[in-house]
Amino acid sequence: MHENSTPHEVLRWAHTEFGPDLVVTVSFADPVLAHLANEAVPGIEIVLIDTGYLFAETSWYADDLRRRFGLNLRTVHPHPDVERDVWQTDTDACCAARKVEPLERTLAGKRAWVSGLRRSDGASRANTPVVQDDLLRRVVKVNPIARWTDHDVDSYAAAHRLPAHPLTDRGYPSIGCWPCTRPSSADDPRGGRWSGSEKTECGLHVSGGELVGVRRTTGSTS
Ligand code: SF4
């Protein structure tokens, strides 16, 4: 579904289909999805999940892009009483409390979620559809740039004169939380995430998804 549509077309379709029940999340590892969404649907709310362990550069960069492009940015945080420094002993539990729970709170009562997943991110994302069911969260998941290569992203950023994340040219092709992100090669962009462990995903993008072909009503998965 929408396999041959441009990201702008996909985003406009999603906004028409789901209206205020659409949530756009970005990580600000790069500026592209936030800029695309704001171009396709000016003023659309863009959500950043701040785990409490973002690089200082990411927080600065998000604010810089907000100012430059007038983004309607909302930052979501973990619960204030969440246990600290769990990443030192249990990264799955830390991601569950600091990424997954805030996302699920943000998606509560919504019908669709836009993410910046791309097939070229790595093997675990190689089959990402443009539109899929997130069966776990009972929403339609929309991945407008799923088909884009690194070249497509770079070309879009250059064409729109978008600044890069300050860590990009310091060897970080993929940027998450500072305790769990190391520099890596461009050939394996997510290789620096949880390096030295078997973990490759934080749990946000585990959905058991499938292509969708039916219109949703709130809370429905069929
Ligand atoms: S990426 Fe690391 S610091 Fe961030 S939520 Fe997951 S385990 Fe915690």
Boltz pocket constraint, residues with backbone or C-beta under 6 A from the ligand:
constraints:
  - pocket:
      binder: B
      contacts: [[A, 51], [A, 53], [A, 87], [A, 90], [A, 91], [A, 92], [A, 94], [A, 95], [A, 96], [A, 98], [A, 99], [A, 176], [A, 177], [A, 178], [A, 179], [A, 180], [A, 202]]
      max_distance: 6.0
